[in-house]
């Protein structure tokens, strides 16, 4: 009989000491990654910045701005080697719970229309398509639109 070892998963507040690991997750995940400086600025700005720690390894992160009863999910990322394990859902549910505790009523996000897995996650958590931002993302050959989703906390699961 074999038993799979499941990692200990913890979602916690991002610390300055996490920035290099967060940037490494970003670089492994995106063709046009955020820089270490952008992540540092998010911490300095006081954005809700969380990491998903899997047995001592930063395997994902989430950054949200919160103001005036609204949250804007700026970045949510799980390292490619850890995708499809429920880590993204765990991180997003935790982030939305924290936002709700801070009095947020509505959460917004943008995502590439080509990112079907992320869109499926967002829809499963009560996000609804509300619009499109033309030429929002850098792409191989020019720009790619973003689709905009929103969830109200009476809707979000």
DSSP file (Angstrom, degrees, kcal/mol; ACC not computed):
  #  RESIDUE AA STRUCTURE BP1 BP2  ACC     N-H-->O    O-->H-N    N-H-->O    O-->H-N    TCO  KAPPA ALPHA  PHI   PSI    X-CA   Y-CA   Z-CA
    1    1 A X              0   0    0      0, 0.0     2,-0.4     0, 0.0     0, 0.0   0.000 360.0 360.0 360.0 134.9    0.0    0.0    0.0
    2    2 A X        -     0   0    0      2,-0.0     2,-0.5     0, 0.0     0, 0.0  -0.918 360.0-156.9-115.9 144.8    1.3    3.5   -0.9
    3    3 A X        -     0   0    0     -2,-0.4     2,-0.3     2,-0.0     0, 0.0  -0.973  15.4-132.0-121.0 128.8    0.2    6.7    0.7
    4    4 A X        -     0   0    0     -2,-0.5     2,-0.6     1,-0.1    -2,-0.0  -0.589  22.4-126.5 -76.5 138.3    0.6   10.0   -0.9
    5    5 A X        -     0   0    0     -2,-0.3     2,-0.5     0, 0.0    -1,-0.1  -0.772  22.3-152.3 -86.9 120.5    2.1   12.6    1.3
    6    6 A X        -     0   0    0     -2,-0.6     2,-0.0     1,-0.0    49,-0.0  -0.794  17.6-120.3 -94.5 133.1   -0.1   15.7    1.3
    7    7 A X        -     0   0    0     -2,-0.5     2,-0.6     1,-0.1    -1,-0.0  -0.353  24.1-110.0 -70.5 151.4    1.6   19.0    2.0
    8    8 A X        -     0   0    0     -2,-0.0    47,-3.3     2,-0.0     2,-0.5  -0.732  39.7-154.2 -76.6 121.1    0.7   21.1    4.9
    9    9 A X  E     +A   54   0A   0     -2,-0.6     2,-0.4    45,-0.2    45,-0.2  -0.862  19.5 171.0-107.0 131.1   -1.1   24.1    3.4
   10   10 A X  E     -A   53   0A   0     43,-2.2    43,-3.3    -2,-0.5     2,-0.5  -0.997  20.8-154.4-137.9 132.3   -1.3   27.5    5.1
   11   11 A X  E     +A   52   0A   0     -2,-0.4     2,-0.3    41,-0.2    41,-0.2  -0.938  34.0 156.7-102.2 126.1   -2.5   30.8    3.7
   12   12 A X  E     -A   51   0A   0     39,-2.2    39,-2.9    -2,-0.5     2,-0.1  -0.907  47.0 -74.2-143.8 169.0   -0.9   33.7    5.5
   13   13 A X  E     -A   50   0A   0     -2,-0.3    37,-0.3    37,-0.2     2,-0.1  -0.433  53.9-111.0 -66.3 136.1    0.0   37.4    5.0
   14   14 A X        -     0   0    0     35,-3.3     2,-0.3    48,-0.2    35,-0.2  -0.443  34.3-159.8 -68.2 140.6    2.9   38.0    2.7
   15   15 A X    >   -     0   0    0     -2,-0.1     3,-2.1     1,-0.1     4,-0.5  -0.818  32.5-107.8-117.3 159.2    6.1   39.3    4.3
   16   16 A X  G >  S+     0   0    0     -2,-0.3     3,-1.4     1,-0.3     4,-0.3   0.858 119.8  62.0 -53.5 -35.1    9.1   41.1    2.8
   17   17 A X  G 3  S+     0   0    0      1,-0.3     4,-0.3     2,-0.1    -1,-0.3   0.677  99.0  57.4 -66.1 -15.7   11.1   37.9    3.2
   18   18 A X  G <> S+     0   0    0     -3,-2.1     4,-2.6     1,-0.2    -1,-0.3   0.588  79.2  93.2 -86.9 -12.1    8.6   36.2    0.8
   19   19 A X  H <> S+     0   0    0     -3,-1.4     4,-2.6    -4,-0.5     5,-0.2   0.850  82.9  49.3 -58.4 -41.2    9.2   38.6   -2.1
   20   20 A X  H  > S+     0   0    0     -4,-0.3     4,-1.9    -3,-0.2    -1,-0.2   0.932 113.7  46.3 -64.6 -43.8   11.9   36.7   -3.9
   21   21 A X  H  > S+     0   0    0     -4,-0.3     4,-1.9    -3,-0.2    -2,-0.2   0.889 112.4  51.0 -65.1 -39.1    9.9   33.4   -3.7
   22   22 A X  H  X S+     0   0    0     -4,-2.6     4,-2.3     1,-0.2    -2,-0.2   0.928 109.6  50.1 -62.7 -45.2    6.7   35.2   -4.9
   23   23 A X  H  X S+     0   0    0     -4,-2.6     4,-2.5    -5,-0.2    -1,-0.2   0.864 108.5  53.6 -62.1 -35.3    8.7   36.7   -7.8
   24   24 A X  H  X S+     0   0    0     -4,-1.9     4,-2.0     2,-0.2    -1,-0.2   0.883 107.8  49.5 -67.7 -38.2    9.9   33.3   -8.7
   25   25 A X  H  X S+     0   0    0     -4,-1.9     4,-1.0     2,-0.2    55,-0.2   0.928 112.1  49.8 -62.3 -44.4    6.4   31.9   -8.8
   26   26 A X  H >X S+     0   0    0     -4,-2.3     4,-2.1     1,-0.2     3,-0.7   0.925 110.7  48.1 -59.9 -47.8    5.4   34.8  -11.0
   27   27 A X  H 3< S+     0   0    0     -4,-2.5    -1,-0.2     1,-0.2    -2,-0.2   0.874 111.4  50.6 -64.0 -37.9    8.3   34.3  -13.4
   28   28 A X  H 3< S+     0   0    0     -4,-2.0    -1,-0.2     1,-0.2    -2,-0.2   0.714 117.5  41.1 -70.1 -19.6    7.6   30.5  -13.7
   29   29 A X  H << S+     0   0    0     -4,-1.0     2,-0.4    -3,-0.7    -2,-0.2   0.738 109.3  48.9-103.2 -27.1    3.9   31.3  -14.4
   30   30 A X     <  -     0   0    0     -4,-2.1     3,-0.5    -5,-0.1    -1,-0.1  -0.910  55.3-147.7-127.8 144.6    3.7   34.2  -16.8
   31   31 A X  S    S+     0   0    0     -2,-0.4     2,-0.4     1,-0.3    -1,-0.1   0.803 107.5  34.9 -72.3 -30.9    5.4   35.2  -20.1
   32   32 A X  S    S-     0   0    0    106,-0.1    -1,-0.3    -6,-0.1   106,-0.1  -0.687  92.4-173.2-123.8  75.4    5.1   38.9  -19.0
   33   33 A X        -     0   0    0     -3,-0.5     2,-0.1    -2,-0.4    -6,-0.1  -0.245  27.4-107.6 -76.9 156.3    5.7   38.8  -15.2
   34   34 A X        -     0   0    0      1,-0.1     2,-0.2     2,-0.0    -1,-0.1  -0.413  42.4-114.5 -66.1 155.2    5.4   41.5  -12.6
   35   35 A X     >  -     0   0    0     -2,-0.1     4,-1.7     1,-0.1     3,-0.3  -0.495  20.2-109.6 -89.9 163.8    8.8   42.6  -11.3
   36   36 A X  H  > S+     0   0    0      1,-0.2     4,-2.4     2,-0.2     5,-0.2   0.882 120.3  59.0 -56.5 -39.0   10.1   42.1   -7.7
   37   37 A X  H  > S+     0   0    0      1,-0.2     4,-2.6     2,-0.2    -1,-0.2   0.855 100.9  53.8 -61.3 -36.7    9.7   45.9   -7.4
   38   38 A X  H  > S+     0   0    0     -3,-0.3     4,-2.0     2,-0.2    -1,-0.2   0.934 109.9  47.1 -64.5 -44.5    5.9   45.7   -8.2
   39   39 A X  H  X S+     0   0    0     -4,-1.7     4,-1.9     2,-0.2    -2,-0.2   0.913 111.8  50.8 -63.2 -41.2    5.4   43.1   -5.4
   40   40 A X  H  X S+     0   0    0     -4,-2.4     4,-2.5     1,-0.2    -2,-0.2   0.923 109.5  51.0 -60.3 -44.5    7.4   45.3   -3.0
   41   41 A X  H  X S+     0   0    0     -4,-2.6     4,-2.3     1,-0.2    -1,-0.2   0.863 105.7  55.8 -62.7 -35.9    5.3   48.3   -3.9
   42   42 A X  H  <>S+     0   0    0     -4,-2.0     5,-2.0     2,-0.2     4,-0.5   0.911 109.7  46.0 -62.9 -42.0    2.1   46.3   -3.2
   43   43 A X  H ><5S+     0   0    0     -4,-1.9     3,-1.2     1,-0.2    -2,-0.2   0.939 113.2  49.0 -63.9 -46.1    3.3   45.5    0.3
   44   44 A X  H 3<5S+     0   0    0     -4,-2.5    -2,-0.2     1,-0.3    -1,-0.2   0.828 107.6  55.6 -63.6 -31.5    4.3   49.1    0.9
   45   45 A X  T 3<5S-     0   0    0     -4,-2.3    -1,-0.3    -5,-0.2    -2,-0.2   0.588 115.0-117.0 -77.1 -10.0    0.9   50.3   -0.4
   46   46 A X  T < 5 +     0   0    0     -3,-1.2    -3,-0.2    -4,-0.5    -2,-0.1   0.673  54.3 163.6  83.8  16.4   -0.8   48.1    2.2
   47   47 A X      < -     0   0    0     -5,-2.0     2,-0.9    -6,-0.2    18,-0.2  -0.326  53.9 -97.1 -62.4 150.8   -2.6   45.9   -0.3
   48   48 A X  E     - B   0  64A   0     16,-2.4    16,-2.5   -35,-0.1     2,-0.5  -0.631  54.4-179.4 -69.5 107.5   -4.0   42.6    1.1
   49   49 A X  E     + B   0  63A   0     -2,-0.9   -35,-3.3    14,-0.2     2,-0.3  -0.963   2.9 176.2-121.7 119.2   -1.1   40.4    0.0
   50   50 A X  E     -AB  13  62A   0     12,-2.9    12,-2.2    -2,-0.5     2,-0.3  -0.856  14.6-155.2-122.5 153.6   -1.3   36.7    0.9
   51   51 A X  E     -AB  12  61A   0    -39,-2.9   -39,-2.2    -2,-0.3     2,-0.7  -0.944  15.4-135.9-123.5 152.1    0.9   33.6    0.1
   52   52 A X  E     -AB  11  60A   0      8,-2.6     7,-2.9    -2,-0.3     8,-0.9  -0.945  23.1-162.1-104.5 114.0    0.0   30.0    0.0
   53   53 A X  E     -AB  10  58A   0    -43,-3.3   -43,-2.2    -2,-0.7     2,-0.7  -0.876   5.2-168.3-102.0 116.4    2.7   28.1    1.8
   54   54 A X  E >  S-AB   9  57A   0      3,-3.0     3,-1.4    -2,-0.6   -45,-0.2  -0.889  75.1 -35.2-108.5 102.3    2.8   24.4    1.0
   55   55 A X  T 3  S-     0   0    0    -47,-3.3    -1,-0.2    -2,-0.7   -46,-0.1   0.874 127.1 -40.5  52.2  43.3    5.1   22.6    3.5
   56   56 A X  T 3  S+     0   0    0    -48,-0.3     2,-0.5     1,-0.2    -1,-0.3   0.424 117.9 107.7  90.9  -1.2    7.4   25.6    3.7
   57   57 A X  E <  S-B   54   0A   0     -3,-1.4    -3,-3.0   -36,-0.0     2,-0.7  -0.940  71.6-126.1-112.8 129.4    7.4   26.5    0.0
   58   58 A X  E     +B   53   0A   0     -2,-0.5    -5,-0.2    -5,-0.2     3,-0.1  -0.624  38.5 166.2 -70.9 112.9    5.7   29.5   -1.4
   59   59 A X  E     -     0   0A   0     -7,-2.9    20,-3.1    -2,-0.7     2,-0.3   0.447  58.5  -3.3-110.9  -4.8    3.5   27.9   -4.0
   60   60 A X  E     -BC  52  78A   0     -8,-0.9    -8,-2.6    18,-0.3     2,-0.3  -0.980  56.0-157.9-173.6 169.8    1.1   30.8   -4.8
   61   61 A X  E     -BC  51  77A   0     16,-2.2    16,-2.5    -2,-0.3     2,-0.3  -0.980   4.1-155.4-155.9 163.2    0.1   34.3   -3.9
   62   62 A X  E     -BC  50  76A   0    -12,-2.2   -12,-2.9    -2,-0.3     2,-0.4  -0.993   5.2-166.4-144.5 136.8   -2.8   36.7   -4.1
   63   63 A X  E     +BC  49  75A   0     12,-2.8    11,-2.3    -2,-0.3    12,-1.6  -0.993  12.4 174.5-129.5 127.4   -2.8   40.5   -4.1
   64   64 A X  E     -BC  48  73A   0    -16,-2.5   -16,-2.4    -2,-0.4     2,-0.4  -0.990  22.5-145.9-132.1 136.8   -6.0   42.6   -3.6
   65   65 A X  E     - C   0  72A   0      7,-2.3     7,-2.7    -2,-0.4     2,-0.4  -0.847  20.0-164.7 -96.3 142.2   -6.6   46.3   -3.2
   66   66 A X  E     + C   0  71A   0     -2,-0.4     2,-0.3     5,-0.2     5,-0.2  -0.992  22.4 138.7-132.3 127.0   -9.5   47.1   -0.9
   67   67 A X  E >   + C   0  70A   0      3,-2.4     3,-2.1    -2,-0.4    -2,-0.0  -0.954  62.2   6.3-162.7 146.1  -11.2   50.5   -0.6
   68   68 A X  T 3  S-     0   0    0     -2,-0.3     3,-0.1     1,-0.3    35,-0.1   0.812 128.3 -52.4  51.2  40.6  -14.7   51.9   -0.2
   69   69 A X  T 3  S+     0   0    0      1,-0.2    36,-3.0    33,-0.2    37,-1.4   0.614 117.8 104.9  76.0  11.4  -16.3   48.6    0.3
   70   70 A X  E <   -Cd  67 106A   0     -3,-2.1    -3,-2.4    34,-0.2     2,-0.4  -0.942  52.6-156.6-126.1 148.1  -14.8   47.1   -2.9
   71   71 A X  E     -Cd  66 107A   0     35,-2.4    37,-2.5    -2,-0.4     2,-0.5  -0.955   3.2-161.1-118.1 142.0  -12.0   44.6   -3.5
   72   72 A X  E     -Cd  65 108A   0     -7,-2.7    -7,-2.3    -2,-0.4     2,-0.8  -0.966  15.2-141.7-123.9 114.5  -10.0   44.4   -6.7
   73   73 A X  E     +Cd  64 109A   0     35,-3.0    37,-0.6    -2,-0.5    -9,-0.2  -0.648  24.3 176.6 -75.4 110.1   -8.1   41.2   -7.2
   74   74 A X  E     -     0   0A   0    -11,-2.3     2,-0.3    -2,-0.8   -10,-0.2   0.826  62.9  -1.7 -87.1 -34.8   -4.9   42.4   -8.8
   75   75 A X  E     +C   63   0A   0    -12,-1.6   -12,-2.8     2,-0.0     2,-0.4  -0.938  52.7 176.1-161.1 133.5   -3.0   39.1   -9.1
   76   76 A X  E     +C   62   0A   0     -2,-0.3     2,-0.4   -14,-0.2   -14,-0.2  -0.977  20.1 166.7-138.0 124.8   -3.6   35.5   -8.1
   77   77 A X  E     -C   61   0A   0    -16,-2.5   -16,-2.2    -2,-0.4     2,-0.4  -0.998  22.4-167.0-148.2 137.6   -1.1   32.9   -9.1
   78   78 A X  E     -C   60   0A   0     -2,-0.4   -18,-0.3   -18,-0.2     5,-0.1  -0.983  41.3-102.0-120.6 135.6   -0.2   29.3   -8.3
   79   79 A X    >   -     0   0    0    -20,-3.1     3,-2.5    -2,-0.4     4,-0.5  -0.262  33.3-118.4 -54.0 138.9    3.2   27.9   -9.4
   80   80 A X  G >  S+     0   0    0      1,-0.3     3,-0.9   -55,-0.2    -1,-0.1   0.814 113.5  58.0 -52.4 -34.0    2.7   25.7  -12.5
   81   81 A X  G 3  S+     0   0    0      1,-0.2    -1,-0.3     3,-0.0    -2,-0.1   0.628 111.0  43.5 -72.1 -11.2    3.9   22.6  -10.6
   82   82 A X  G X  S+     0   0    0     -3,-2.5     3,-0.7   -23,-0.2     5,-0.5   0.312  86.7 118.9-115.1   5.5    1.1   23.0   -8.1
   83   83 A X  T <   +     0   0    0     -3,-0.9    -4,-0.0    -4,-0.5    -3,-0.0  -0.345  67.1  30.8 -74.2 156.3   -1.8   23.9  -10.4
   84   84 A X  T 3  S+     0   0    0      1,-0.1    -1,-0.2    -2,-0.0    -4,-0.0   0.716  91.5 100.9  69.9  24.0   -4.9   21.7  -10.5
   85   85 A X  S <  S-     0   0    0     -3,-0.7    -2,-0.1     0, 0.0    -1,-0.1   0.297 102.0-100.7-115.6   5.4   -4.5   20.7   -6.9
   86   86 A X  S  > S+     0   0    0     -4,-0.0     4,-2.3     3,-0.0     5,-0.1   0.479  89.3 121.7  88.5   2.7   -7.1   23.1   -5.4
   87   87 A X  H  > S+     0   0    0     -5,-0.5     4,-2.6     2,-0.2     5,-0.2   0.898  71.9  52.0 -67.3 -39.7   -4.5   25.6   -4.2
   88   88 A X  H  > S+     0   0    0      2,-0.2     4,-2.7     1,-0.2     5,-0.2   0.922 111.4  47.0 -62.2 -44.0   -6.0   28.5   -6.3
   89   89 A X  H  > S+     0   0    0      2,-0.2     4,-3.0     1,-0.2     5,-0.3   0.938 112.2  50.4 -61.3 -47.0   -9.5   27.9   -4.9
   90   90 A X  H  X S+     0   0    0     -4,-2.3     4,-2.0     1,-0.2    -2,-0.2   0.921 113.8  44.9 -58.3 -45.6   -8.1   27.7   -1.3
   91   91 A X  H  X S+     0   0    0     -4,-2.6     4,-2.5     2,-0.2    -1,-0.2   0.917 115.4  46.3 -66.4 -44.9   -6.2   30.9   -1.7
   92   92 A X  H  X S+     0   0    0     -4,-2.7     4,-2.8     2,-0.2     5,-0.2   0.908 111.4  50.9 -68.0 -41.7   -9.1   32.8   -3.4
   93   93 A X  H  X S+     0   0    0     -4,-3.0     4,-2.2    -5,-0.2    -1,-0.2   0.918 112.6  47.3 -61.3 -42.5  -11.6   31.6   -0.8
   94   94 A X  H  X S+     0   0    0     -4,-2.0     4,-2.3    -5,-0.3    -2,-0.2   0.933 112.7  48.9 -63.8 -45.6   -9.3   32.7    2.0
   95   95 A X  H  X S+     0   0    0     -4,-2.5     4,-2.3     1,-0.2    -2,-0.2   0.916 112.4  47.8 -61.3 -44.2   -8.7   36.1    0.3
   96   96 A X  H  X S+     0   0    0     -4,-2.8     4,-2.6     2,-0.2    -1,-0.2   0.876 109.8  53.6 -66.2 -36.4  -12.4   36.7   -0.2
   97   97 A X  H  X S+     0   0    0     -4,-2.2     4,-2.1    -5,-0.2    -2,-0.2   0.914 109.7  47.4 -62.5 -42.5  -13.2   35.7    3.4
   98   98 A X  H  X S+     0   0    0     -4,-2.3     4,-1.1     2,-0.2    -2,-0.2   0.901 111.7  50.7 -64.8 -40.5  -10.7   38.3    4.6
   99   99 A X  H ><>S+     0   0    0     -4,-2.3     5,-2.3     1,-0.2     3,-0.5   0.921 108.9  51.3 -62.8 -43.2  -12.2   40.9    2.3
  100  100 A X  H ><5S+     0   0    0     -4,-2.6     3,-1.9     1,-0.3    -1,-0.2   0.910 106.6  54.0 -60.0 -42.6  -15.6   40.1    3.6
  101  101 A X  H 3<5S+     0   0    0     -4,-2.1    -1,-0.3     1,-0.3    -2,-0.2   0.773 104.3  56.7 -62.9 -25.0  -14.4   40.5    7.2
  102  102 A X  T <<5S-     0   0    0     -4,-1.1    -1,-0.3    -3,-0.5    -2,-0.2   0.308 127.2 -99.0 -89.8   8.8  -13.1   44.0    6.2
  103  103 A X  T < 5 +     0   0    0     -3,-1.9    -3,-0.2     1,-0.3     2,-0.2   0.592  66.5 159.1  89.0  11.6  -16.6   45.1    5.0
  104  104 A X      < +     0   0    0     -5,-2.3    -1,-0.3     1,-0.2   -34,-0.2  -0.488  17.6 179.8 -70.3 135.9  -16.1   44.5    1.3
  105  105 A X        +     0   0    0    -36,-3.0    48,-2.4     1,-0.3     2,-0.4   0.716  66.7  29.5-104.0 -31.6  -19.4   44.1   -0.5
  106  106 A X  E     -dE  70 152A   0    -37,-1.4   -35,-2.4    46,-0.2     2,-0.4  -0.993  61.9-160.0-136.6 138.8  -18.2   43.6   -4.1
  107  107 A X  E     -dE  71 151A   0     44,-2.9    44,-2.2    -2,-0.4     2,-0.3  -0.946  10.9-168.3-117.8 140.6  -15.0   42.1   -5.6
  108  108 A X  E     +dE  72 150A   0    -37,-2.5   -35,-3.0    -2,-0.4     2,-0.3  -0.879   9.0 168.9-123.9 155.3  -13.8   42.7   -9.1
  109  109 A X  E     -dE  73 149A   0     40,-1.9    40,-2.7    -2,-0.3     2,-0.4  -0.980  23.0-140.1-158.7 157.9  -11.1   41.1  -11.3
  110  110 A X  E     + E   0 148A   0    -37,-0.6     2,-0.3    -2,-0.3    38,-0.2  -0.928  24.4 173.7-116.5 148.1   -9.8   41.0  -14.8
  111  111 A X  E     - E   0 147A   0     36,-1.8    36,-2.9    -2,-0.4     2,-0.2  -0.991  38.9 -97.9-150.5 150.5   -8.6   37.8  -16.5
  112  112 A X  E >   - E   0 146A   0     -2,-0.3     3,-1.9    34,-0.2     7,-0.2  -0.500  29.4-132.9 -66.0 135.3   -7.5   36.9  -20.0
  113  113 A X  T 3  S+     0   0    0     32,-0.6    -1,-0.2     1,-0.3    33,-0.1   0.771 107.3  62.1 -60.9 -22.9  -10.4   35.3  -21.9
  114  114 A X  T 3  S+     0   0    0      1,-0.2     2,-1.7     2,-0.1    -1,-0.3   0.600  80.4  87.8 -77.0 -11.1   -7.9   32.6  -22.9
  115  115 A X    <>  +     0   0    0     -3,-1.9     4,-2.2     1,-0.2     5,-0.2  -0.544  50.7 163.2 -90.0  73.2   -7.5   31.5  -19.3
  116  116 A X  H  >  +     0   0    0     -2,-1.7     4,-2.3     1,-0.2    -1,-0.2   0.829  68.8  56.3 -64.0 -35.1  -10.4   29.1  -19.2
  117  117 A X  H  > S+     0   0    0     -3,-0.2     4,-1.9     2,-0.2    -1,-0.2   0.940 110.2  44.5 -64.9 -46.0   -9.2   27.3  -16.0
  118  118 A X  H  > S+     0   0    0      1,-0.2     4,-2.8     2,-0.2     5,-0.2   0.915 111.9  53.0 -63.5 -42.5   -9.2   30.6  -14.0
  119  119 A X  H  X S+     0   0    0     -4,-2.2     4,-2.7     1,-0.2     5,-0.2   0.905 107.7  51.8 -60.6 -40.6  -12.5   31.7  -15.5
  120  120 A X  H  X S+     0   0    0     -4,-2.3     4,-2.1     2,-0.2    -1,-0.2   0.907 110.4  48.6 -61.5 -41.6  -14.0   28.3  -14.3
  121  121 A X  H  X S+     0   0    0     -4,-1.9     4,-1.0     2,-0.2    -2,-0.2   0.949 112.4  47.6 -61.8 -49.3  -12.7   28.9  -10.8
  122  122 A X  H ><>S+     0   0    0     -4,-2.8     5,-2.4     1,-0.2     3,-0.8   0.919 112.4  48.7 -61.4 -44.4  -14.1   32.4  -10.7
  123  123 A X  H ><5S+     0   0    0     -4,-2.7     3,-1.8     1,-0.2    -1,-0.2   0.899 106.8  56.7 -62.0 -39.5  -17.5   31.4  -12.0
  124  124 A X  H 3<5S+     0   0    0     -4,-2.1    -1,-0.2     1,-0.3    -2,-0.2   0.724 105.9  52.2 -66.2 -19.7  -17.6   28.5   -9.5
  125  125 A X  T <<5S-     0   0    0     -4,-1.0    32,-0.8    -3,-0.8    -1,-0.3   0.190 129.8 -91.5-102.1  15.5  -17.2   31.1   -6.7
  126  126 A X  T < 5S+     0   0    0     -3,-1.8    26,-0.3     1,-0.3     2,-0.2   0.507  75.1 146.2  95.1   4.9  -20.0   33.3   -7.8
  127  127 A X      < -     0   0    0     -5,-2.4     2,-0.4    -6,-0.2    -1,-0.3  -0.551  29.9-159.3 -76.3 141.2  -18.2   35.8  -10.1
  128  128 A X  E     -F  150   0A   0     22,-2.9    22,-2.2    -2,-0.2     2,-0.3  -0.937  24.0-107.1-121.6 143.9  -20.2   37.0  -13.1
  129  129 A X  E     +F  149   0A   0     -2,-0.4    20,-0.3    20,-0.2     3,-0.1  -0.515  42.6 163.8 -67.3 128.3  -19.0   38.5  -16.4
  130  130 A X  E     -     0   0A   0     18,-3.2     2,-0.3     1,-0.3    19,-0.2   0.490  54.5 -32.1-125.3  -8.6  -19.7   42.2  -16.4
  131  131 A X  E     -F  148   0A   0     17,-1.3    17,-2.7     2,-0.0     2,-0.3  -0.993  50.8-104.0 176.8-171.4  -17.5   43.7  -19.2
  132  132 A X  E     -F  147   0A   0     -2,-0.3     2,-0.6    15,-0.3    15,-0.2  -0.998  11.0-150.7-144.0 140.5  -14.4   43.7  -21.3
  133  133 A X  E >   -F  146   0A   0     13,-2.9    13,-2.3    -2,-0.3     3,-0.9  -0.955  27.9-134.0-111.5 111.1  -11.2   45.9  -21.4
  134  134 A X  E 3  S-     0   0A   0     -2,-0.6    11,-0.1     1,-0.2    10,-0.1  -0.379  80.5  -2.0 -66.3 140.2   -9.8   46.0  -24.9
  135  135 A X  E 3  S+     0   0A   0      8,-0.1    10,-0.3     1,-0.1    -1,-0.2   0.821  85.7 143.2  54.5  40.2   -6.1   45.5  -25.3
  136  136 A X  E <   +     0   0A   0     -3,-0.9     2,-0.3     8,-0.5     9,-0.2   0.890  52.8  52.6 -78.7 -42.4   -5.5   45.2  -21.5
  137  137 A X  E    S-F  144   0A   0      7,-3.1     7,-2.7   -26,-0.1     2,-0.2  -0.732  82.6-116.3-103.7 144.8   -2.8   42.6  -21.4
  138  138 A X  E     -F  143   0A   0     -2,-0.3     2,-0.3     5,-0.2     5,-0.2  -0.542  42.5-179.3 -68.1 141.4    0.6   42.4  -23.2
  139  139 A X  E >   -F  142   0A   0      3,-2.3     3,-0.8    -2,-0.2     5,-0.0  -0.878  43.1 -93.6-139.2 170.1    0.7   39.4  -25.6
  140  140 A X  T 3  S+     0   0    0      1,-0.3     2,-0.4    -2,-0.3    -1,-0.1   0.898 122.4  27.0 -51.0 -46.7    3.1   37.7  -28.0
  141  141 A X  T 3  S-     0   0    0      2,-0.1     2,-0.5    -3,-0.0    -1,-0.3  -0.649 134.0 -55.2-122.5  73.3    1.7   39.7  -30.9
  142  142 A X  E <  S- F   0 139A   0     -3,-0.8    -3,-2.3    -2,-0.4     2,-0.3  -0.847  93.9 -25.7 102.8-125.9    0.3   42.9  -29.6
  143  143 A X  E     - F   0 138A   0     -2,-0.5     2,-0.4    -5,-0.2    -5,-0.2  -0.876  44.1-145.7-131.8 158.8   -2.3   43.0  -26.9
  144  144 A X  E     - F   0 137A   0     -7,-2.7    -7,-3.1    -2,-0.3    -8,-0.5  -0.976  25.2-116.8-125.1 141.1   -5.1   40.8  -25.5
  145  145 A X  E     -     0   0A   0     -2,-0.4   -32,-0.6   -10,-0.3     2,-0.4  -0.184  22.5-136.5 -64.6 164.2   -8.4   41.9  -24.1
  146  146 A X  E     -EF 112 133A   0    -13,-2.3   -13,-2.9   -34,-0.2     2,-0.4  -0.955   7.1-141.6-117.4 145.0   -9.4   41.3  -20.4
  147  147 A X  E     -EF 111 132A   0    -36,-2.9   -36,-1.8    -2,-0.4     2,-0.5  -0.887  19.0-137.9-101.6 142.3  -12.8   40.1  -19.3
  148  148 A X  E     -EF 110 131A   0    -17,-2.7   -18,-3.2    -2,-0.4   -17,-1.3  -0.849  20.2-174.1-105.8 131.4  -14.1   41.7  -16.1
  149  149 A X  E     -EF 109 129A   0    -40,-2.7   -40,-1.9    -2,-0.5     2,-0.3  -0.899   1.6-171.8-121.4 152.3  -15.8   39.7  -13.5
  150  150 A X  E     -EF 108 128A   0    -22,-2.2   -22,-2.9    -2,-0.3     2,-0.4  -0.987   5.0-170.3-140.7 151.3  -17.6   40.8  -10.3
  151  151 A X  E     -E  107   0A   0    -44,-2.2   -44,-2.9    -2,-0.3     2,-0.3  -0.996  12.8-148.5-138.4 135.6  -19.1   39.0   -7.3
  152  152 A X  E >>  -E  106   0A   0     -2,-0.4     4,-2.7   -26,-0.3     3,-1.8  -0.796  28.4-120.3 -96.8 150.1  -21.1   40.5   -4.5
  153  153 A X  T 34 S+     0   0    0    -48,-2.4   -47,-0.1    -2,-0.3    -1,-0.1   0.667 114.1  60.7 -72.6 -13.0  -20.7   38.8   -1.2
  154  154 A X  T 34 S+     0   0    0    -49,-0.3    -1,-0.3     1,-0.1   -48,-0.1   0.758 115.9  36.5 -74.1 -22.8  -24.3   37.8   -1.0
  155  155 A X  T <4 S+     0   0    0     -3,-1.8    -2,-0.2   -29,-0.1    -1,-0.1   0.818  97.6  93.3 -92.1 -38.3  -23.6   35.9   -4.3
  156  156 A X     <        0   0    0     -4,-2.7   -30,-0.2     1,-0.1   -31,-0.1  -0.240 360.0 360.0 -66.1 145.0  -20.0   34.6   -3.6
  157  157 A X              0   0    0    -32,-0.8    -1,-0.1   -33,-0.0   -31,-0.1   0.437 360.0 360.0 -92.3 360.0  -19.7   31.2   -2.0
